[in-house]
């Protein structure tokens, strides 16, 4: 398995990271994203399923990673704050 990040999901990550003013908090966020990606590589069906799309919460932050498994890839579709409307990433399917 390998992780592929959708181009717009990369932008989501940068936006979230840039929004964190404290360097220590930003580093913790980055570490939690890396931890989530490592968990997904080990357990690709870990997250809550919504049809072919899955979602996993980021520990310590109110974000979630939205992804789906495609063959031997885990495709990250979005990294979104939990309060954000899901409709924004539907077009990425």
SULBELRA-V938356 format. One record per residue. N is the residue number from 0. SS is DSSP state (2 for helix, 1 for strand, 0 for the rest). NEAR is the number of other C-alpha atoms within 8 Angstrom. Layout:
((N	SS	NEAR) (N	SS	NEAR))
This chain:
((0	0	6) (1	1	7) (2	1	10) (3	1	8) (4	1	9) (5	0	11) (6	2	6) (7	2	8) (8	2	12) (9	2	10) (10	2	8) (11	2	11) (12	2	9) (13	2	8) (14	2	8) (15	2	8) (16	2	10) (17	2	8) (18	0	6) (19	0	9) (20	0	7) (21	0	6) (22	2	7) (23	2	6) (24	2	9) (25	2	12) (26	2	8) (27	2	8) (28	2	10) (29	2	9) (30	2	8) (31	2	11) (32	2	9) (33	2	8) (34	2	8) (35	2	10) (36	2	9) (37	2	8) (38	2	10) (39	2	11) (40	2	11) (41	2	6) (42	0	7) (43	0	10) (44	0	7) (45	0	8) (46	0	9) (47	1	7) (48	1	8) (49	1	7) (50	0	5) (51	0	7) (52	1	10) (53	1	13) (54	1	12) (55	1	11) (56	1	9) (57	0	12) (58	0	6) (59	0	5) (60	0	6) (61	0	9) (62	1	10) (63	1	12) (64	1	13) (65	1	13) (66	1	12) (67	1	11) (68	1	12) (69	1	7) (70	0	4) (71	0	7) (72	1	10) (73	1	15) (74	1	12) (75	1	14) (76	1	15) (77	1	13) (78	1	12) (79	1	10) (80	1	8) (81	0	7) (82	0	4) (83	0	6) (84	0	5) (85	0	6) (86	2	6) (87	2	6) (88	2	9) (89	2	7) (90	0	6) (91	0	6) (92	0	5))
